Every structure is written in structure tokens, then in C-alpha cells.
Amino acid sequence: MTVQDLIDSGLFEVVHQGEETDRRILDVFCCDLLSIAMSRGIEDAAWVTVMGNINTLAVMTLTDMACIVLAEGSRMDEAGMLKAHEEGFTILRTEEPVFEAALKIHDRL
């Protein structure tokens, strides 16, 4: 599945559509503690988290994850949105809990 396939699925609201929508999603990763996400993040994963700030985007860059799905109704803060626009990151969101959002992605992989 690609990032664009995930967008087109309609499962999640698109907060920002990035530049690499043809990028493959090979896994799903759930974590809300940035230090753990930084050390255990999975390359090419869709990262489901409630952390919506610029530090989340920094961890996404370090771990080379494909996109972020903000769960539990979380929103990206203003600094994060500016960085997402600058760097071309894809950010999606949902009101669903982390587990349910991740399971929907997993079922499509």
C-alpha cells in the first residue's frame, strides 16, 4: 500500500498531503513516547500517535517513517503544520483510538 492508497481509502481525514504519496507503507507503528519512537520507529511505517507537535515530525524524519496518523482527535500544532508544509510530510487524523486506527491500516497491508 502507498501513502496515496491510504489517503484514497477515506479512513482518515487529510490534514496535510505531502510530496511522497507514492511511498510504500510496509508496516504500522504505534507509540506516544517520542524517545521510544526515536529508537524503535520503523522505516516506511505509518505512525499512529496522539503527539501532534514539531518534535513528532523530527522523529518521523530520523526514523524515516512514511506518514503520521494522529489518533484520538489529536491535532498538529501550528509549528508542526508549518514544518509539514515546508518538508512535505503527510499527516492524517482520526477521532478513533490508536489501536483501532492502527488495526485499520494493518488490515490493508
Secondary structure, 3 states (H helix, E strand, C coil): CEHHHHHHCCCCEEEECCCCCCCECCEEEECCCHHHHHHHCCCCEEEEECCCCHHHHHHHHHHCCCEEEECCCCCCCHHHHHHHHHHCCCEEECCCCHHHHHHHHHHHC
